[in-house]
Amino acid sequence: MSKFLIQGGCQLNGTITPQGAKNEALQILCAVLLTPDEVLIKNLPNIKDVITLINILDEMGVAVTRLNEHEYKFKASNINLEYLHSKEFVDKTARIRGSVMLVGPLLARFGKAYIPKPGGDKIGRRRLDTHFIGLQNLGAKFNYDANGKFYHIEGSDLQGTYMLLDEASVTGTANIILAAVMAKGKTTIYNAACEPYIQQLCKMLVSMGAKISGIGSNLLTVEGVSSLKGCEHTLLPDMIEIGSFIALAAMTCSELTIKSVGYQHLGIIPRAFQRLGIKYELQGDDIYIPAQEHYEIESFIDGSIMTIDDAPWPGLTPDLLSVILVTATQAKGSVLVHQKMFESRLFFVDKLIDMGAQIILCDPHRATVIGLDKTQKLKGINMTSPDIRAGMALLIAALSAKGSSTIENIDQIDRGYEKIDERLNALGAKITRME
């Protein structure tokens, strides 16, 4: 198991380019199964979850050609469905939650799919009902083997229909779209997720010959087609990484430029950091953050305490709340962070409290942060990364802290952030990776 040794208190400086979007990558990679033609994908992040999914596709029979570290060609013309019953498939798909989106394209093209209960971060209940109810609406038959924790889905004659999703699940919406593009007739999906990554998936499918309208809204209409062709697709920059770099600059009093951020796709994210008092400038498609000795949390117009919470797009993504909470520990003022979606995601704050942060964990979903205004630095400690996003938040805290820190279980961080130690060290950080 690898760990990071971090020397805190270093002021960073320079330019950094965000990786391709992890959450988009997992959807796009699953979509290559919809066509026997060649698909070229650019700007793929070189991270563990993406590499694991590419390996699954390769072993499934997809011809994978690595052009460089971030570009791959895929040709799914000779799929071995028997591989879905192998121990290797079970072991690998159980490691990453994104593997559940293999179901939609397999069902659309081959009429059946099998998948174990997917893995991923332990951040609370992450039910899959929206996925499977949506597929059942299209006519698929679903069976769950509780003993083996294995899902069996069959449906050789999918039919378009109207459905109202019980939640605006991003991966659930993606799975239903991936199945509906080759179903007979029209499928209407209401309360669909409309994140930029869903928009990107829809645009890719349209370039392959799919007929999808309402892209960018929560009401999608899909006209089924009999087949899809190959395409070329480029991933957006990762909005979670961009937010993490804004937080890092503020916490370490650093001057950073984040290159090519795809600003029009960031939604409310920059404004959320402005609410914490962080200044930035938009320079073309780059975000420039000046070094700030202090930043002050806004209050609402009536003077009440600022609340920052997550919501479906165009609300704030829950993946950034851990980072925002950490950033608030060194701000001036107080903020209530409300994590609505996952009841275990805020439990990492005990590590921040040990570092000297003033945080009251109100309940599993809410934490009040009393900012220290950088008058009292966090102190370095030994800790363990519980999930991808909390791991990055703890890394930011350690880089701003006085003294040295150790973060164990950094495989969790590597699942979502490409060579983060090397990239931050190039800016002046002192992070040592220890095997």
C-alpha positions as CSV (number, residue, x, y, z in Angstrom):
1,M,0.0,0.0,0.0
2,S,1.4,3.4,-1.0
3,K,1.4,6.6,1.1
4,F,2.3,10.2,0.7
5,L,4.8,12.1,3.0
6,I,3.9,15.8,2.7
7,Q,6.0,18.7,4.0
8,G,3.5,21.5,4.5
9,G,3.8,25.2,4.4
10,C,5.2,25.5,0.9
11,Q,3.9,28.3,-1.3
12,L,3.3,27.1,-4.8
13,N,3.6,29.0,-8.1
14,G,3.1,28.3,-11.7
15,T,0.7,26.9,-14.3
16,I,-1.2,23.6,-14.2
17,T,-3.5,21.9,-16.8
18,P,-6.4,19.8,-15.5
19,Q,-6.7,16.2,-16.6
20,G,-9.6,14.9,-18.7
21,A,-12.8,14.4,-16.7
22,K,-12.9,11.1,-14.8
23,N,-16.7,10.9,-14.6
24,E,-17.1,11.6,-18.3
25,A,-14.4,9.1,-19.2
26,L,-16.2,6.1,-17.5
27,Q,-19.4,6.8,-19.5
28,I,-17.7,7.4,-22.8
29,L,-15.6,4.2,-22.5
30,C,-18.7,2.1,-21.9
31,A,-20.3,3.7,-25.0
32,V,-17.6,2.2,-27.3
33,L,-19.5,-1.2,-26.9
34,L,-22.4,0.2,-29.0
35,T,-20.7,-0.1,-32.3
36,P,-18.4,-2.5,-34.2
37,D,-16.7,0.5,-35.8
38,E,-13.6,2.3,-34.5
39,V,-13.9,4.9,-31.8
40,L,-11.1,7.4,-31.0
41,I,-11.2,9.0,-27.6
42,K,-8.9,11.9,-26.7
43,N,-7.9,13.5,-23.4
44,L,-8.5,10.4,-21.3
45,P,-7.1,10.8,-17.8
46,N,-4.3,8.3,-16.9
47,I,-5.9,7.2,-13.6
48,K,-6.6,3.9,-12.0
49,D,-10.3,3.7,-12.5
50,V,-10.0,4.5,-16.2
51,I,-7.1,2.1,-16.8
52,T,-9.1,-0.7,-15.0
53,L,-12.1,-0.1,-17.3
54,I,-10.0,-0.1,-20.4
55,N,-8.5,-3.4,-19.2
56,I,-12.0,-4.8,-18.8
57,L,-12.9,-3.8,-22.3
58,D,-9.7,-5.3,-23.7
59,E,-10.4,-8.6,-22.0
60,M,-14.0,-8.5,-23.2
61,G,-12.7,-8.6,-26.7
62,V,-12.5,-4.9,-27.6
63,A,-9.4,-4.1,-29.8
64,V,-7.7,-1.4,-27.8
65,T,-4.9,0.7,-29.4
66,R,-3.0,3.1,-27.1
67,L,-1.9,6.0,-29.2
68,N,-0.3,7.9,-26.3
69,E,-0.9,8.4,-22.6
70,H,-4.2,10.1,-23.2
71,E,-5.5,8.9,-26.5
72,Y,-6.9,5.4,-27.4
73,K,-8.7,3.7,-30.2
74,F,-11.4,1.1,-29.5
75,K,-13.0,-1.4,-31.9
76,A,-15.7,-3.6,-30.3
77,S,-16.3,-5.8,-33.3
78,N,-15.6,-9.2,-31.6
79,I,-17.0,-9.2,-28.1
80,N,-16.7,-12.4,-26.0
81,L,-19.8,-12.4,-23.8
82,E,-18.6,-15.5,-22.0
83,Y,-16.0,-13.3,-20.4
84,L,-18.8,-11.7,-18.4
85,H,-19.0,-15.0,-16.4
86,S,-15.3,-15.1,-15.6
87,K,-13.7,-14.5,-12.2
88,E,-11.5,-11.8,-13.8
89,F,-14.5,-9.8,-14.9
90,V,-16.1,-10.1,-11.5
91,D,-13.0,-9.0,-9.7
92,K,-12.3,-6.0,-11.9
93,T,-15.8,-4.7,-12.3
94,A,-16.2,-4.9,-8.5
95,R,-13.4,-2.4,-8.1
96,I,-15.0,0.6,-9.8
97,R,-18.6,1.9,-9.6
98,G,-18.5,3.1,-13.2
99,S,-18.5,-0.5,-14.4
100,V,-22.3,-0.5,-13.9
101,M,-22.6,1.6,-17.1
102,L,-21.5,-1.5,-19.1
103,V,-25.0,-2.8,-18.7
104,G,-26.8,-0.3,-20.9
105,P,-24.7,-0.8,-24.1
106,L,-24.4,-4.6,-23.6
107,L,-28.2,-4.8,-23.3
108,A,-28.7,-2.5,-26.3
109,R,-26.4,-4.4,-28.7
110,F,-26.4,-8.0,-27.4
111,G,-29.7,-8.3,-25.5
112,K,-28.1,-9.3,-22.2
113,A,-25.7,-8.1,-19.5
114,Y,-24.3,-9.5,-16.3
115,I,-22.4,-7.6,-13.7
116,P,-21.4,-7.9,-10.0
117,K,-22.4,-5.3,-7.5
118,P,-20.0,-2.5,-8.4
119,G,-17.4,-1.1,-6.0
120,G,-16.2,2.5,-5.6
121,D,-16.0,4.9,-2.7
122,K,-17.5,4.0,0.7
123,I,-19.4,7.3,1.1
124,G,-22.8,5.9,2.1
125,R,-25.7,4.2,0.4
126,R,-25.4,4.3,-3.4
127,R,-28.4,2.4,-4.7
128,L,-28.8,1.2,-8.3
129,D,-32.6,1.2,-8.4
130,T,-32.8,4.1,-10.9
131,H,-30.6,2.1,-13.3
132,F,-32.5,-1.1,-13.3
133,I,-36.0,0.4,-13.0
134,G,-35.2,2.5,-16.1
135,L,-34.0,-0.6,-18.0
136,Q,-37.1,-2.5,-16.9
137,N,-39.2,0.3,-18.3
138,L,-37.6,-0.4,-21.7
139,G,-38.6,-4.1,-21.4
140,A,-35.6,-5.7,-19.8
141,K,-35.9,-8.5,-17.3
142,F,-33.9,-8.1,-14.2
143,N,-32.7,-10.6,-11.6
144,Y,-30.5,-10.0,-8.6
145,D,-28.6,-12.9,-7.0
146,A,-28.3,-11.7,-3.4
147,N,-26.0,-14.5,-2.4
148,G,-23.5,-13.9,-5.2
149,K,-24.3,-10.2,-5.3
150,F,-24.7,-10.5,-9.1
151,Y,-27.1,-8.7,-11.5
152,H,-28.6,-10.5,-14.5
153,I,-30.4,-8.4,-17.1
154,E,-31.9,-9.6,-20.4
155,G,-33.9,-7.9,-23.1
156,S,-33.5,-8.7,-26.7
157,D,-36.5,-6.5,-27.8
158,L,-36.2,-3.2,-26.0
159,Q,-39.1,-0.8,-26.6
160,G,-39.0,3.0,-26.2
161,T,-41.3,4.4,-23.5
162,Y,-41.9,7.4,-21.2
163,M,-40.3,7.3,-17.8
164,L,-40.0,9.7,-14.9
165,L,-36.8,8.9,-12.9
166,D,-37.1,8.8,-9.2
167,E,-33.8,10.7,-8.9
168,A,-31.6,12.6,-11.3
169,S,-28.9,10.0,-11.1
170,V,-26.0,10.8,-13.4
171,T,-24.9,7.2,-13.9
172,G,-28.5,6.0,-14.0
173,T,-29.4,8.5,-16.7
174,A,-26.3,7.5,-18.7
175,N,-27.1,3.8,-18.5
176,I,-30.7,4.4,-19.6
177,I,-29.5,6.5,-22.5
178,L,-27.0,3.9,-23.6
179,A,-29.7,1.3,-23.7
180,A,-32.4,3.5,-25.3
181,V,-30.4,4.7,-28.3
182,M,-31.0,1.3,-30.0
183,A,-34.4,0.5,-28.5
184,K,-37.4,0.5,-30.9
185,G,-39.4,3.7,-31.0
186,K,-39.2,6.8,-28.8
187,T,-38.0,7.0,-25.2
188,T,-38.7,10.0,-23.1
189,I,-36.7,10.4,-19.9
190,Y,-38.0,13.1,-17.5
191,N,-36.0,14.2,-14.4
192,A,-32.9,13.1,-16.3
193,A,-29.5,14.3,-15.0
194,C,-28.2,17.1,-17.2
195,E,-24.5,17.4,-16.0
196,P,-22.0,18.4,-18.7
197,Y,-20.8,14.8,-18.7
198,I,-24.3,13.6,-19.7
199,Q,-24.3,16.3,-22.4
200,Q,-21.0,15.1,-23.6
201,L,-22.2,11.5,-23.8
202,C,-25.3,12.5,-25.7
203,K,-23.2,14.6,-28.2
204,M,-20.9,11.6,-28.7
205,L,-23.8,9.3,-29.4
206,V,-25.4,11.8,-31.8
207,S,-22.1,11.9,-33.7
208,M,-22.4,8.1,-33.9
209,G,-25.8,8.3,-35.4
210,A,-28.1,8.4,-32.4
211,K,-31.2,10.7,-32.3
212,I,-31.3,12.6,-29.0
213,S,-33.1,15.9,-28.4
214,G,-33.3,18.0,-25.2
215,I,-29.6,17.7,-24.5
216,G,-28.7,20.0,-21.6
217,S,-32.2,19.8,-20.1
218,N,-33.8,17.3,-17.7
219,L,-36.2,16.1,-20.4
220,L,-34.5,13.9,-23.0
221,T,-36.1,12.3,-26.0
222,V,-34.3,9.4,-27.7
223,E,-35.5,8.0,-31.0
224,G,-34.1,4.5,-31.3
225,V,-31.9,3.5,-34.3
226,S,-30.9,0.1,-35.5
227,S,-27.1,0.6,-35.5
228,L,-24.4,3.2,-34.6
229,K,-21.1,4.0,-36.3
230,G,-17.7,5.0,-35.1
231,C,-16.7,8.5,-34.0
232,E,-14.0,10.7,-32.5
233,H,-14.6,12.3,-29.1
234,T,-12.6,14.6,-26.8
235,L,-13.2,14.7,-23.1
236,L,-13.8,17.9,-21.1
237,P,-11.3,19.0,-18.5
238,D,-12.1,17.6,-15.0
239,M,-14.2,20.2,-13.1
240,I,-13.4,18.5,-9.8
241,E,-9.7,18.9,-10.3
242,I,-10.2,22.5,-11.3
243,G,-12.1,23.2,-8.1
244,S,-9.4,21.4,-6.1
245,F,-6.7,23.6,-7.6
246,I,-8.6,26.7,-6.8
247,A,-8.9,25.5,-3.2
248,L,-5.2,24.6,-3.1
249,A,-4.1,28.0,-4.2
250,A,-6.2,29.7,-1.5
251,M,-5.1,27.4,1.3
252,T,-1.4,27.7,0.5
253,C,-1.4,31.5,-0.4
254,S,-0.2,30.5,-3.9
255,E,-0.4,32.2,-7.3
256,L,-1.6,29.6,-9.8
257,T,-2.9,29.6,-13.3
258,I,-5.2,26.8,-14.3
259,K,-5.1,26.3,-18.1
260,S,-7.9,25.5,-20.5
261,V,-10.6,24.9,-17.9
262,G,-13.7,24.8,-20.3
263,Y,-15.2,27.7,-18.2
264,Q,-18.6,27.5,-19.9
265,H,-19.0,24.0,-18.5
266,L,-18.1,24.8,-14.9
267,G,-21.5,26.1,-13.9
268,I,-21.7,27.4,-10.3
269,I,-18.3,26.0,-9.2
270,P,-16.3,29.3,-9.5
271,R,-19.1,31.2,-7.7
272,A,-19.0,28.6,-4.9
273,F,-15.3,29.5,-4.2
274,Q,-16.1,33.2,-4.6
275,R,-18.5,32.8,-1.7
276,L,-15.6,31.7,0.4
277,G,-13.9,34.9,-0.5
278,I,-11.4,33.5,-3.1
279,K,-10.6,35.9,-5.9
280,Y,-9.8,34.8,-9.4
281,E,-9.6,36.2,-12.9
282,L,-10.8,34.6,-16.1
283,Q,-8.0,35.0,-18.8
284,G,-9.3,33.6,-22.0
285,D,-10.2,30.0,-21.0
286,D,-7.7,30.1,-18.1
287,I,-8.4,30.8,-14.4
288,Y,-5.8,32.9,-12.7
289,I,-5.8,32.8,-8.8
290,P,-3.6,35.5,-7.2
291,A,-1.8,34.8,-3.9
292,Q,-4.2,35.7,-1.1
293,E,-3.1,36.1,2.5
294,H,-6.8,36.2,3.6
295,Y,-10.2,35.3,2.2
296,E,-13.5,36.0,3.9
297,I,-16.7,34.0,3.7
298,E,-19.7,35.9,2.5
299,S,-22.9,36.0,4.5
300,F,-26.4,36.0,3.0
301,I,-28.1,39.4,2.4
302,D,-30.0,39.2,5.8
303,G,-26.7,38.6,7.6
304,S,-27.3,34.9,8.3
305,I,-24.5,32.3,8.0
306,M,-23.5,31.1,4.6
307,T,-24.7,27.7,3.6
308,I,-23.0,25.7,0.8
309,D,-24.8,22.6,-0.3
310,D,-24.9,20.1,-3.2
311,A,-27.6,19.7,-5.7
312,P,-28.2,18.1,-9.1
313,W,-26.8,20.1,-12.0
314,P,-26.8,23.1,-12.4
315,G,-26.4,23.0,-8.6
316,L,-23.0,22.3,-7.0
317,T,-21.6,18.8,-7.5
318,P,-21.3,16.8,-4.3
319,D,-17.8,15.8,-5.3
320,L,-16.4,19.2,-4.4
321,L,-17.9,19.6,-0.9
322,S,-15.0,17.9,0.8
323,V,-12.6,20.3,-0.8
324,I,-14.8,23.3,0.0
325,L,-15.1,22.3,3.6
326,V,-11.3,22.1,3.9
327,T,-10.9,25.5,2.2
328,A,-13.3,27.1,4.7
329,T,-11.1,26.0,7.7
330,Q,-8.6,28.8,6.9
331,A,-11.1,31.4,5.8
332,K,-12.4,34.3,7.9
333,G,-16.0,33.6,9.0
334,S,-18.2,30.6,9.3
335,V,-20.1,28.4,6.9
336,L,-22.5,25.5,7.1
337,V,-21.6,22.7,4.6
338,H,-24.6,20.5,3.8
339,Q,-23.8,17.2,2.0
340,K,-27.3,16.0,1.1
341,M,-26.5,12.9,-1.1
342,F,-24.2,10.7,0.9
343,E,-24.4,10.2,4.7
344,S,-20.7,9.0,5.2
345,R,-18.9,11.6,3.1
346,L,-18.3,14.1,6.0
347,F,-16.8,11.6,8.4
348,F,-13.3,12.5,7.3
349,V,-13.6,15.8,9.3
350,D,-12.2,14.0,12.4
351,K,-8.8,14.2,10.7
352,L,-9.2,17.9,10.1
353,I,-10.2,18.4,13.8
354,D,-7.0,16.6,14.8
355,M,-5.1,19.0,12.6
356,G,-6.6,21.9,14.6
357,A,-9.6,22.9,12.4
358,Q,-12.7,24.2,14.2
359,I,-15.5,22.1,12.9
360,I,-18.8,20.9,14.4
361,L,-20.2,17.8,12.8
362,C,-23.9,18.5,13.3
363,D,-25.0,15.1,11.8
364,P,-23.9,12.8,9.0
365,H,-25.0,15.4,6.4
366,R,-24.0,18.8,7.9
367,A,-20.9,20.4,9.3
368,T,-20.3,23.9,10.6
369,V,-16.9,25.3,9.9
370,I,-15.5,28.2,11.9
371,G,-12.7,29.6,9.8
372,L,-9.3,30.3,11.5
373,D,-8.4,33.2,9.1
374,K,-4.9,31.7,8.8
375,T,-4.1,33.0,12.3
376,Q,-3.7,29.4,13.4
377,K,-2.2,27.0,10.8
378,L,-3.3,23.4,10.7
379,K,-0.7,21.0,12.0
380,G,0.6,17.9,10.2
381,I,-0.6,14.5,11.3
382,N,-0.7,10.9,10.1
383,M,-4.0,10.0,8.4
384,T,-5.7,7.7,5.9
385,S,-7.6,8.6,2.7
386,P,-11.1,7.2,3.0
387,D,-12.3,8.0,-0.6
388,I,-11.1,9.8,-3.7
389,R,-12.5,13.3,-2.9
390,A,-11.7,13.3,0.9
391,G,-8.2,12.1,0.0
392,M,-7.6,15.1,-2.2
393,A,-9.1,17.4,0.5
394,L,-6.7,15.9,3.1
395,L,-3.8,16.4,0.7
396,I,-4.7,20.1,0.3
397,A,-5.0,20.4,4.1
398,A,-1.5,18.7,4.6
399,L,0.1,21.0,2.0
400,S,-1.2,24.1,3.9
401,A,-0.3,22.7,7.3
402,K,2.7,23.4,9.6
403,G,5.1,20.4,9.7
404,S,4.9,17.1,7.9
405,S,1.9,14.8,7.3
406,T,1.5,11.2,6.1
407,I,-1.5,10.1,4.1
408,E,-1.9,6.4,3.7
409,N,-4.2,4.5,1.3
410,I,-3.3,6.9,-1.5
411,D,-4.5,4.4,-4.1
412,Q,-7.9,6.1,-3.4
413,I,-6.4,9.4,-4.6
414,D,-4.7,7.8,-7.6
415,R,-8.1,6.4,-8.7
416,G,-9.2,10.0,-9.5
417,Y,-6.2,12.3,-9.8
418,E,-3.4,11.7,-12.4
419,K,0.1,11.8,-11.0
420,I,-1.0,14.4,-8.5
421,D,2.2,14.3,-6.6
422,E,4.4,14.9,-9.6
423,R,2.2,17.7,-11.0
424,L,2.1,19.5,-7.7
425,N,5.8,19.0,-7.0
426,A,6.4,20.8,-10.3
427,L,4.7,23.8,-8.7
428,G,6.8,23.8,-5.6
429,A,5.0,21.2,-3.4
430,K,7.0,18.7,-1.4
431,I,5.2,15.4,-1.7
432,T,7.1,12.1,-1.5
433,R,5.5,8.9,-2.6
434,M,6.5,5.9,-0.5
435,E,5.6,2.3,-1.5
